């Protein structure tokens, strides 16, 4: 019986995990044995006994779990020092950030580990149930609005009081992807006056359907990738965007930026001059602060004051609602495993020719098998061992 292992997340402050007791039975029904590291659910107030009662076993220690597991499911990638503890041919599933972690990907190849990068799950109808980026981004949009509301010195909704009328807060959201749309919906539910902008004019209807205004800026030809991400703008288009949105930013109480480019550094959308134009006590939330930032001066993991404006770059957004985030992520990874579980052989069928797996499997049988990642490494002169640069599949 194959063993699926769930290690405790080692990233400082992380509360989420890849398994809840409710998921254990589903894995056992597939024909797998579930093994957890002691304390897996402690940050969520879930005891080891809760998992045991659901049908899981508890490993004596982390090293035992890694050595026994045929499949390891996690949120963040395992520390490099632990990869050699996994058995050769084991499958590791987690966020891997393959564009920026080439050395780690090489280590996976050297250890003969197969790996699936959860952020590479394609955005197609078949994959909606396993799309962890979208599930976590949706919660991030909610959390960012709540953090902004807590930092703001005024209320969000309009209030009619005996002491007079309190005007609704003005919220401007840059980027109307999954996180941006959830931020719009949350801010509207809280009674704010919401305006949003996205380089993809096609999302204007979605913004308006949520009751928000769409800021029209003529940027010329723009679009989105096949995965639904915004395409990078030219330097001229960026200047136009920054200039046209500056007035809206200056008039806003809360600004939330959600612009991120997959596999690349996020664009800078708000400069110091624009921040200085905002009213003292206003709030900016920079969703991309951890990866370089949309806001000049934002600091990853911190809230800083710039020109008397609170700039929040704490990141780790979905971790702010860790229980629901874990519930959604655990469901995503189970749906991935069950989608490719072969009942006849009672194992995960890793077919790198499948349209889904070819898009998210990074390493397999000692090689990088993802065409886009391989091409990226070659274009940027990333040194990879000869064995690891052979192609075995088309992404």
C-alpha positions in Angstrom: 0.0 0.0 0.0 1.6 3.3 -1.0 2.3 5.8 1.8 1.4 9.5 1.4 3.2 11.6 3.9 2.3 15.1 5.2 5.2 16.9 7.0 4.8 19.9 9.3 5.5 23.2 7.5 8.9 24.6 8.5 8.4 28.2 7.3 8.4 30.5 10.3 4.9 31.7 11.1 3.1 29.3 8.8 -0.1 27.9 10.2 -1.5 26.2 7.1 -1.1 22.5 6.3 -1.8 20.2 3.4 -4.2 17.8 5.2 -7.2 18.0 7.5 -8.8 15.1 9.3 -11.7 15.2 6.9 -9.3 14.4 4.0 -7.8 11.3 5.5 -10.7 9.0 4.7 -10.7 10.1 1.1 -7.0 9.1 0.7 -7.6 5.7 2.4 -10.5 5.1 0.0 -8.1 5.5 -2.9 -6.0 2.7 -1.4 -3.2 4.8 0.2 -1.9 4.9 3.7 -1.8 8.3 5.3 1.3 9.2 7.5 1.5 12.6 9.3 4.3 14.2 11.2 3.6 14.8 14.8 2.0 18.2 15.4 0.8 18.7 11.8 -2.4 20.4 12.8 -1.3 22.1 16.0 -1.4 25.7 14.6 -5.1 25.0 13.7 -5.9 23.5 17.1 -6.2 20.0 15.5 -4.6 17.2 17.6 -2.8 14.2 16.3 -5.6 12.1 17.8 -8.0 13.8 15.5 -6.0 12.6 12.5 -5.6 9.1 14.0 -9.3 8.8 14.6 -9.8 9.7 10.9 -7.5 6.8 9.9 -4.0 8.3 9.7 -0.8 7.2 11.4 1.7 9.4 13.1 5.4 9.1 12.3 7.8 8.9 15.2 9.8 11.8 13.7 10.2 13.8 10.5 13.0 11.7 9.1 11.0 8.5 9.4 8.1 10.1 7.6 10.3 11.3 4.7 12.0 7.9 4.4 8.8 5.9 4.4 6.7 8.1 2.1 6.1 7.3 -1.6 4.4 10.7 -2.0 5.0 13.8 0.1 2.4 16.5 0.0 3.2 19.9 1.4 2.5 23.6 1.0 6.1 24.9 0.9 9.0 23.0 -0.6 11.0 20.9 1.7 14.4 22.2 2.9 17.2 21.1 0.6 18.9 19.2 3.4 15.9 16.9 3.6 15.7 15.8 0.0 18.2 13.0 0.4 16.0 11.5 3.1 13.3 10.8 0.5 13.5 7.4 -1.3 14.6 7.5 -4.9 11.6 7.8 -7.2 9.4 9.4 -4.6 7.0 12.2 -5.6 7.1 15.6 -4.0 4.1 17.9 -4.4 4.3 21.5 -3.2 4.9 25.1 -4.3 8.4 25.0 -5.9 8.9 28.4 -7.6 10.8 26.7 -10.4 11.6 29.9 -12.3 13.6 31.3 -9.3 14.8 28.0 -7.7 16.9 26.4 -10.4 19.5 25.1 -7.8 16.7 23.4 -5.9 15.2 21.8 -9.0 18.7 20.5 -9.8 18.8 18.9 -6.3 15.5 17.2 -7.0 17.0 15.7 -10.2 20.2 14.7 -8.4 18.1 12.9 -5.8 16.0 11.2 -8.5 12.8 12.7 -7.2 9.7 13.4 -9.2 8.1 16.8 -8.4 4.9 18.7 -9.1 4.8 22.4 -8.7 1.4 23.5 -7.5 1.7 27.0 -8.9 2.2 25.5 -12.4 -1.3 23.8 -12.4 -2.8 25.0 -15.7 -5.8 27.3 -15.5 -8.2 25.2 -17.6 -11.7 23.9 -16.7 -10.4 20.4 -15.9 -8.0 21.9 -13.3 -10.3 24.3 -11.4 -10.6 21.8 -8.5 -6.8 21.6 -8.1 -5.9 25.2 -8.7 -4.2 26.2 -5.5 -3.0 29.5 -6.7 -6.6 30.6 -7.3 -7.9 29.2 -4.0 -5.2 30.9 -1.9 -5.3 34.2 -3.9 -9.1 34.4 -3.3 -8.5 34.3 0.4 -5.6 36.7 0.1 -7.9 39.3 -1.5 -10.2 39.0 1.5 -7.4 39.2 4.0 -5.8 42.3 2.4 -9.1 44.3 2.7 -9.5 43.3 6.3 -5.9 44.3 7.1 -6.4 47.6 5.3 -9.7 48.3 7.2 -8.0 47.6 10.5 -5.2 50.1 9.7 -7.5 52.8 8.4 -8.6 55.5 10.9 -12.1 55.8 9.5 -15.0 53.4 8.9 -15.6 51.8 5.5 -19.4 52.2 5.0 -21.4 55.3 4.9 -23.1 55.9 8.3 -26.0 58.2 9.1 -25.6 59.2 12.8 -27.1 61.8 15.1 -23.7 63.5 14.9 -23.8 63.7 11.2 -23.2 61.6 8.1 -19.9 59.7 7.7 -18.9 59.3 4.1 -17.9 55.9 2.8 -14.2 55.1 2.4 -12.8 55.2 -1.1 -11.0 52.0 -2.1 -8.9 51.6 -5.3 -7.8 48.1 -6.3 -5.2 47.7 -9.0 -5.5 44.3 -10.7 -8.7 42.4 -11.1 -7.5 38.8 -11.1 -8.7 36.3 -8.5 -7.3 38.2 -5.6 -8.4 41.6 -6.9 -12.0 40.5 -7.6 -12.3 39.0 -4.1 -10.9 42.3 -2.7 -13.5 44.2 -4.7 -16.3 42.0 -3.4 -15.1 42.2 0.2 -14.7 46.0 0.2 -18.2 46.4 -1.4 -19.7 44.1 1.2 -18.2 46.3 3.9 -19.8 49.4 2.3 -16.9 51.1 0.7 -16.9 53.0 -2.6 -14.8 50.9 -4.9 -12.9 51.6 -8.1 -10.7 49.1 -9.8 -8.3 49.0 -12.8 -6.8 46.1 -14.8 -4.7 46.2 -17.9 -7.1 43.6 -19.4 -10.1 45.5 -20.4 -12.0 42.2 -20.8 -12.4 42.1 -17.0 -14.2 45.4 -16.8 -17.5 43.7 -17.0 -16.6 41.5 -14.0 -15.6 44.5 -12.0 -18.8 46.3 -12.7 -20.9 43.2 -11.9 -19.5 43.4 -8.4 -20.8 46.9 -8.0 -17.4 48.7 -8.5 -16.4 51.3 -11.0 -13.8 50.5 -13.6 -11.1 53.0 -14.3 -10.7 53.2 -18.1 -7.1 53.9 -19.2 -6.2 53.7 -22.8 -3.0 51.7 -22.9 -3.3 50.5 -26.5 -2.8 46.8 -27.2 -2.8 44.7 -24.0 -4.0 41.2 -23.2 -3.5 38.1 -21.2 -1.6 34.9 -21.4 -3.1 31.5 -22.1 -3.1 30.9 -18.4 -5.2 34.1 -17.8 -2.4 36.2 -16.4 -1.9 39.8 -17.5 0.8 40.3 -20.1 3.8 42.6 -19.3 3.4 46.2 -20.4 5.9 48.2 -22.3 7.7 51.0 -20.5 5.6 53.6 -22.3 2.4 51.8 -21.3 3.6 51.6 -17.7 4.2 55.4 -17.7 0.7 56.0 -19.0 -0.9 53.7 -16.4 1.0 55.3 -13.5 0.1 58.8 -14.7 -3.6 58.1 -15.2 -4.1 56.2 -12.0 -2.3 58.7 -9.8 -5.3 60.9 -9.5 -7.5 58.0 -8.3 -4.8 57.0 -5.8 -4.5 60.5 -4.4 -8.3 60.5 -3.8 -8.4 57.1 -2.2 -8.4 56.1 1.5 -7.2 52.5 0.7 -5.2 51.3 -2.3 -4.6 47.6 -2.9 -2.1 46.4 -5.5 -2.3 42.9 -6.8 -0.2 43.0 -10.0 2.1 40.1 -10.3 3.7 38.6 -13.4 4.1 34.8 -13.3 7.8 33.9 -13.0 8.9 37.5 -13.2 9.5 40.5 -11.0 6.2 42.4 -10.4 5.8 45.8 -12.0 6.3 49.0 -9.9 2.9 50.8 -10.0 3.2 53.4 -7.2 6.2 55.7 -6.7 7.1 57.9 -3.8 5.6 61.0 -5.4 2.2 59.3 -5.7 2.3 58.1 -2.1 3.0 61.7 -1.0 -0.1 62.9 -2.8 -2.3 60.7 -0.6 -4.0 61.9 2.6 -2.2 61.3 5.8 -3.5 58.1 7.5 -4.3 56.5 4.1 -3.4 52.8 3.6 -1.7 50.9 0.8 -1.5 47.1 0.7 1.1 45.7 -1.6 0.3 42.1 -2.4 3.6 41.7 -4.3 5.9 43.0 -1.5 7.4 39.5 -0.9 8.5 39.3 -4.5 9.8 42.8 -5.1 6.7 44.9 -4.7 4.3 47.1 -6.7 5.0 50.0 -4.4 8.3 51.8 -4.0 9.4 51.6 -0.4 7.2 48.7 0.7 9.0 46.2 2.9 8.4 42.4 2.7 6.9 41.1 5.9 6.4 44.6 7.5 4.1 47.6 7.6 5.9 50.9 7.2 4.9 54.5 7.1 5.8 56.5 4.0 4.8 60.2 3.9 2.3 59.4 6.7 0.7 56.6 4.6 0.6 53.1 6.0 2.1 50.7 3.5 1.4 47.1 4.3 3.6 44.5 2.8 3.3 41.7 5.4 2.5 39.1 2.8 1.6 35.6 3.8 -1.9 36.7 3.1 -3.9 33.4 3.0 -2.2 32.5 6.3 -4.4 35.1 7.9 -7.3 32.7 7.6 -5.3 29.6 8.0 -8.1 27.1 8.7 -10.1 27.9 5.5 -6.8 28.2 3.6 -5.8 24.7 4.7 -9.2 23.4 3.9 -9.0 24.7 0.3 -5.3 23.7 -0.2 -5.9 20.2 1.2 -8.8 19.8 -1.2 -6.7 21.1 -4.1 -3.9 18.5 -3.6 -6.3 15.7 -3.0 -8.1 16.5 -6.2 -4.8 16.4 -8.0 -3.8 13.0 -6.5 -7.2 11.4 -7.1 -7.4 12.7 -10.7 -4.3 10.6 -11.6 -4.7 7.7 -9.2 -4.7 4.4 -11.0 -7.0 2.0 -9.2 -5.7 -1.1 -11.0 -2.1 -0.6 -9.9 -3.1 1.3 -6.7 -0.6 4.2 -7.4 -0.3 7.7 -8.7 0.1 7.4 -12.5 2.6 10.1 -13.5 2.1 10.4 -17.2 4.2 13.4 -18.4 2.3 13.3 -21.7 -1.0 14.2 -20.0 -2.0 17.9 -20.7 -2.2 18.6 -17.0 0.9 16.8 -15.7 3.0 18.0 -18.6 2.3 21.6 -17.4 3.1 21.0 -13.7 5.6 18.1 -13.4 9.0 19.7 -13.1 11.4 16.8 -12.5 11.1 13.1 -13.2 13.6 10.2 -13.5 16.5 12.5 -12.8 15.6 15.1 -15.5 13.8 18.4 -15.9 10.8 17.4 -18.0 9.0 20.8 -18.2 9.6 22.4 -21.5 8.9 26.0 -20.4 11.2 25.7 -17.4 13.9 24.1 -19.4 13.7 26.8 -22.1 13.8 29.5 -19.3 16.9 28.0 -17.8 18.7 27.9 -21.1 17.7 31.4 -22.1 19.0 32.8 -18.9 22.2 30.8 -18.8 21.2 28.8 -15.8 23.8 26.0 -15.3 22.1 22.6 -15.1 23.8 19.2 -15.3 23.7 17.7 -18.8 21.5 14.9 -17.5 18.9 17.4 -16.2 18.6 19.3 -19.4 17.4 16.5 -21.6 13.8 16.7 -22.7 11.3 13.9 -22.2 8.0 15.7 -22.5 6.3 18.6 -24.1 4.6 21.1 -21.7 
